[in-house]
C-alpha cells in the first residue's frame, strides 16, 4: 500500500452484528484523498437516495486522511460523515485530538456503520482486530464518564470517540466527542450514532503509518516549522482561538445579539471574554497529536459555576455563541455552558445560537416565563443561559423544544418565531459575518453542508483588509477564480487529515505545504493543478449527494440579518448591505466557474466526466 494509508477499512453491520474488512483501493485514494472526500465517495456509491437520516439505511463513517498520524504538521484530524438529520443534506464534522491517529495505529483508515443495533454497543479495535461489545453500562453516561469507564476497562492506551445523552436522545444538534472536549460537532451526526445504538468507538494500537519517504517528511516538518507565520502561531499558542474574540467583535465579524446587534455598541465589554481573560482561567494548555502549536486548554475549577478542573477551554465559536450572541460577558458561565455541551455531546455553535434565539423570542413575548418554567431568558442573564443550556442538553421542559435547533424550535413555537431563527436550511449560522467577508455568504448557501464557515474559508481573507461587499466588485478580474481555487485547496486540506488552521500557520502560498506533505507521505507527485482538481472533485461529489436527495442549494435562504437587511446603523459595517441581489451575483459567478446549471445547480455532464465522476453524470442526467 502507498504511504499514508493503512490500506484497510472496516465495514460494520450493526443490525446483524457482522464485521468485515475491505482493502482500500489506491485509485480511490488518489481521487478523493481521505476524510469527507473518501467518505463521500464510499457512501454515495453504496447508499441509495432518500434514506431516513435516523434509520438503518443511513451509513455513518469515521474517516482519517493520509496525513493523519504522520509527522506532517497538524496531521491529527478525522471526519465523521453521513446524511445529516439536521438538514437532510450531506453531513460531515471534523475533530482533532488524538483519536484519528490512533484509529490508524489500530490498523484502519476508516470505519463505516450500517443498520441499527438492537441494544447499546461499542466497537473495539485493537491492532487490526475489531469486535462489537455490549455497551449497556455506558448508555446514559456523559462523554467524560464514558471515556473514563472505557479506559478503566481497556487501559489508558485506549482512545475513545463517543456520544453523550444528547446523541442518545437524538438531538439533531448533537456531536461526537473525543479527548473530553474535542468535538466532531456540526451536522448533528451524534444523533445518527445514537439512532444506531452505537455509544462509542475505542481504538488501541501501535501499528506505524507507512511513509513513502520518512526522511523527506521529517525534513519538510523542520522546514515548515521554521516558516510558520509568527503572528498566527503566537496567537494560537498563547490564546487558542479565544484570541479572535476581541478583534472580531471590533471588526464586525462576530455576530452580536442574535445577529441583530452591533458589537461596539451592544457588547462593549467584549474584552471580558477574550484572550488574556480566558487564559486567566486556564490551568494548562495542550496539543493535538504532534502539533507544535498546542492551542487547546484545560481550565481551572469554576468558582461561581460548578465545573471541575480540566474542563475544556471554550474556543472562539463557543465564546461568540454563548457570549456575544447572548450579550453575555460572564466568562465562567460560558465555560460552564461549554462544559455542559461537551459532556452531553452538543454542537456549541448550534446550542448557543438556539439559546440566543430563545432569548429574542422571550424579549418579544413569543415565549413567556410560564413556557420557560420560571427561567428569565433575558439578554446577558448568565445563570438563565446556563440553566436553559442544561435543559436543552437533557431534553427537559422547554429544553425539549430547543433540543433540535432553531428551525425545529421555531416550527414548534410558531407565532412568528421563525424571524429570529438564524439558520440556513436548518443549520445554525456560525460566528462569522458575510457583511465583512462576502464569500462566506456563498459558502453558507452553496456548500453541501449549509452554514459552515470552514467551507467558506476565503470569506475570512478576501482582500487586504477583509473589505465589505460595497467596497469592491465581486466581479473584478480573478476574484471568483481565487475563491474557487482556495475552496478547492481547502477541501483537499480537510480530506488530508490536517488541521484547517494549518493554512494560517504558514506564509502564502498556502497550497505549497499541503501539496508537499501529501507527496512526501504518499509518494505521489501531485501538481498544484491536480490538487485543485481533486478538491473540485470532492466538492462536486458532496454537492451531488444533495442533488440526489432532491435538494437544490440555490433555494436555500441565508437570513436577511446576515446579508445586511436592514444594514447596520452603527459600527464598522454601518450601511453595508449585501442582500439577495448581491449574494446572487457572487453565487452566479461561482456557478459559472464550476460549470453548474444556473437554475438546477446540476454540474454539466462534460465537467462531471472530466472529474471522472461518470456514475454521477449518469445518475443526475437521468432525472
Buried (B, 14 or more C-beta within 10 A) or exposed (E): EBBBBBBBBBBBBBEEEEBEBEEBEEEBBBBBBBBBBBBBBBBBEEBEBEBEBBBBBBBBBBBBBBBBBBBBBBBBBBBBBBBBBBBBBBBBBBBBBBBBBBBBBBBBBBBBBBBBBEEBBBBBBBEBEBEBBEBEEBBEBBBBBBBBBBBEBBEEEBBBBBBBBBBBBBBBBBBBBBBBBBBBBBBBBBBBBBBBBBBBBBBBBEBEBBBBBBEBBBBBBEEBEEEBEEEBBEBBBBBBBBBBBBBBBBBBBBBBBBBBBBBBEBBEEBBBBBBEBBBEBBBEBBBBBBBBBBBBBBBBEBEEBEBEEBBBBBBBBBBBBBBBBBBBBBBBBBBBBBBBBBBBBBBBBBBBBBBBBBBBBBBEEBBEEEBBEEBEBEBBBBBBBBBBBBBBBBBEBBBBBBBBBBBBBBEEBEEEBBBBBBBBBBBBBBBBBBBBBBBBBBBBBBBBBBBBBBBBBBBBBBBEEBEBBBEEEBEEEEBBEEBBBBBBBBBBBBBBBBBBBBBBBBEEEBBBBBBBBBBBBBBBEBEBEBBBBBBBBBBBBBBBBBBBBEBBBBEBEBBBBBBBEEBBEEBBBEBBBBBEEBBBBBBBBBBEBBBBEEEEBBBBBEBBBBBEBEEBBEBBEEE
